[in-house]
Amino acid sequence: MIKVFCCPQMHDLARKICKASEACESGEISWNYFQDGFPNLMVHDAIGLRNSHVVFLASMDSPAEIFSQLSVIYELPRLAVKSLKVIMPYFPTGTMERVDEEGEIATAATLARMLSLVPGTMTGPVQIIIYDIHALQERFYFSDQVVPRLETAVPLLLERIQGMPDVAVAFPDEGAWKRFGRMFEGYPLITAHKVRDKDGRRVIIREGEPRGRNVIVVDDLVMTGGTLIKCRQALEEAGAKSVSAYVTHGVFPQKSWERFIDQGFERFWLTDSCPETARQVDGTDPFEVLSLAGDISRKLVT
């Protein structure tokens, strides 16, 4: 039996994972805080975890959550567990993976170093499972003490759009095309490109034909969504029948998802990798949440 623990934000996803797999059962952690704000944590039935396979669902999209969750992650291997998988669907510092000027800090490397300090288990190093990390080379920020597993949630979209007519897949830039293009075999592909003009930045269609197509713009994440909106405008001006969007990580700081309610997107798919956003948009057009629960439950036994 696999024991599934989670931070408070991931309770809904953990419940769905345990429901999807008879091999999983929920574990309990008390997440309390002292008056000074520092965590007061307790892993229940710690003795019973010896020689068990353990999973921890993490959500570190808020800097304030990192310390308490790392405290739990560091402790679990010390309870003599047989194995530990840390599922962190969204790697929050992923967009700061490189520096262009001396003095800038690549915080993606900082968080990777912190996770690399997790002790090994009875059978080997801890696995860190991340979905659609912003840059694949970030795997090299982790030390050999842990095993980063980089997964993709794109199959959830492929399953959802199967059978839809006249579908074409667009990418907002060449980087997204290089990353995801090969996953959409059999679909017409369109590549957009951001250019500067006197009015600022705009998006143009660089390659592919959107005319008469139901176009789906695919990317790994969205923050405020300005590029997606400009991409929709360019596709519609080029004759697209409709424009939808898919991102694995709907970050949407300060509820910036609200601007998409009336932006003309047919559908906007995202996963529950950022749980607070998923709860906020659930049931609101044009959004549709594709849960990672089934995919994660399958990966827990491999």
N, C-alpha and C positions, 0 to 999 in steps of 0.2 A: 504494500500500500504506500502511495506517495502522499506525504503530508504537505499541504499547501498553506503557506502563511502569506500575509500581505500587509501592506501599509493601509491605513484607513481609506485612502482615496480609491484603492483597488478592490474594495469589498465586493462590488457588483460583478466585476470581471472574475474574481476568484470563485464566487458562487456559481457563475456560469460554467467555469472550467470543471469544477467538481461535479456539476450536473451532467456535463458532457462526457465524463469519463468515470467508469466504476472503479478505476485504479486510483482515484484521488479522493482524499478527504480533507476537510478544513482543519487547520491548526489555529490556536488562539494566542494572541499577543495583546497585552494591556499597554495602551499608548497614553500614559499620563505624563503630567509635567509639574515640576516644582514651581514654587512661587516666583523664582527668578527666571523662569522660562525654559530651563534646561530639562531634558526628557527624563522621565521616571518609567523605565520599561521593564516588562516581564514576559518571558516566553513560558507559557504554561505547559505542564507535562514535559519538562525538559529531560528528565531521566528516561522517559518513554521514547525519546527521539534517538537513543543510541542504536547504531546500525540501521537507521532508517534512511530512505531516500526523501530528501526535503527540497521544496521549492519555495522561493520568496518572490512575490510580485512587488516590484518597486515602481514608484512614480516620483521622480526627482525634478519635475518641471518647476518646482518652487525652491529657490536656494535655501529657504528656512527648513525644508524637509530633509536636506541631505545628511545632516549630522545624526539625527535620530535613526534614519534608515540604515546608514552605514554602521551604526552601533549594533543594530540587530544582525546585519549581514556578517559582520566580523565575528559575532558571538556564535552563530549557528554551527560553524565547523568545530568549534571548541566543545560542543555538546556531543562529540563523537558520532556525528552523523555519517552514514555510509557515502552519500553524495549530496551535492547542493547545486541546484540550478537557480541563478538569479535572473528573473525575467524583467527586463527593463525595456518595454516596447519602444519608448521614445528616449533617445539620448539627448538631453536638453542643451548641452553645450556644443552640439555637433556643427552648428553654423560658424563657430569660432574655432576652425580647425587649422588655420594658418595665419601667419603674420606678414604684412607687407612693409612694415616700418619698425625699426629698432625701438623697443620699449613696449610694443603691443604684446599681449599675453594670449596664447592659444589655450583658452580654458578647457577645450576638449581634451587636451593632453593632461591638464590638471586633474579632471574628473577620472580619466582613464588610470592615472597613477594611483588615485585613491582607491579605486576598485581593484587595482592590481595587488593591493596589500591584503586582500581577503585570504585567510589561512586555508591550506589544503584540507581535504576531508580524508576519511579512512581509506578511500580508494583512489584518490588523486586530486587534481586541481578543480576548482570551482568553474562552472561554465557560466558566462555572462551572455545572455541571449538578447539581442537588440534587433528591432525591425527597421528596415530601410534607414540606416544611419546616413547622415547627410553626405559623407564622403567615405568611400570604401577604404581609403588609405588610413583612416582613423584606427583600424584594427591594429596597426603597428604602434600605436601609443600605449597599448597594454603590454605588460611584461609577460614573460613565460610562466609566471606563477599562476595565472588564470588562463582560461580558454575562451576568447570571444567568439561567439557564434552569430554571424550576421545573416538574418533571415529577411524575407520580403513578404509583404501582405498583398502584393499585386494579384495573386491567384484568387483572392476574395472578389476583386473587381471583375476578373475574367469570368468567374462563375456567375456573377450578377448580370453581366451584359450578354451572356450567351443567348443567342437567338434573336437579339435586337437587330432590326433592319438598318441597312445603310450606315453602319458605324465606321467612323475613322478615328484614329487616336492621334492627338496632338501633344507636343511637348513645348513648354514655354521658352526653352533655350536648348542649345546643343548639349549641355551637360546632362539634362534630363533625358534627351534622346539617347545618348551614349549609355546611360545607366539602365533605362527601362525599355528601349526600343526592341531589343531581341525577345522580350517577353510577350510581344503582341504579334506573333507570327500569324500571317493570314489577314491582318487588318491593314488598310491603307494608313500610312504614317505621314504626319505633317510636322514640320519643325518651324517654330517661330524664333524670332530674334529681336532683342532689344537694341534700339538705336537712339542716338541723341539728335535732337533738332533744336530749333530756336525756342520751341515751347516746352522743352525738357525731354523726357524719355517717352518713346512710343514703341509699340510692338508691330513688327511686320512679319508676313509669312515668307519664310526663307525657302521652304521646299515642301511640295505636296499640294494636293488639290482638295479644298474643303467644300467646294460647290456641290449642293444637293445632299450633303452628308450630315448625319447626326454625330457631331464631333465631341469627343471626350478629351479634355485637357488633363494630363497626368503629371504629377510631381510628387516629391517625397513629403513636403510640408508646406504649410501656409502660415504666415504671420498676419499682416494686415490685408493681404490679398490684392494689392494694387496691380501687380503683374498679371494675375489671373483675369482681372477685370479688363485690362487693356488687351489681353490675348483674346478674350471673348469678343470684344469690339472688332478686332482685326479679322477674326474668323467670320463673323457675321457680315462684315463689309465685303469679304471675299466669297460670299454666297452660301455659307453653312446653313443647313436647314434648322438645326438647333445646336446649342452648345451646353455641355455639362462639364463637370470637373470631378476629379478624384485626387485626394491626397491621403497618404497614410496617417500623417500627424496634423490634426487641426489644432494648432497652437492658439491662434486667435486671442492675443493678449487684449485685456480690457474690453472683452466682448465685441471685438471687431468683426465677428461673424455676422452681426446684425446688419452690416452694410450689404450683405449678399441676399437679403430677403427680397429685394426688389431690383436686382442687377441683371435680370433676364436669363439666368442659368436655368436650364431645364431640370437638372438634378445636380446635387453636390454631395458626393459620397466621401466619407471619411471613416476611420476606424475609431475604436474606443481606447487608443493608445494614450490619449490625453483625456483622462476620465471626466474631469470637470467640464471640459468643452462638450464631450459627448452627451453628458446629462443635460446641459443647457440647450443644445440644438435638437435633441431627440423629439420628433413629432412636429418640427417646424419646417415648413417648405422653404427652400428646395432641398433641405438636408435629409440624408439617410445614413444612419450609422451601421457599418459592417463590423460585427464583433469579431475580435481576435480569439475568442474563447475556444472555438473548435480547433483552430489551427494550433494554438498553444497546447491544448490537451493532447494532441497527437505528438507534438514535439517532446513532451515530458517523458515519453516512453522510448525515445530514440537517443 
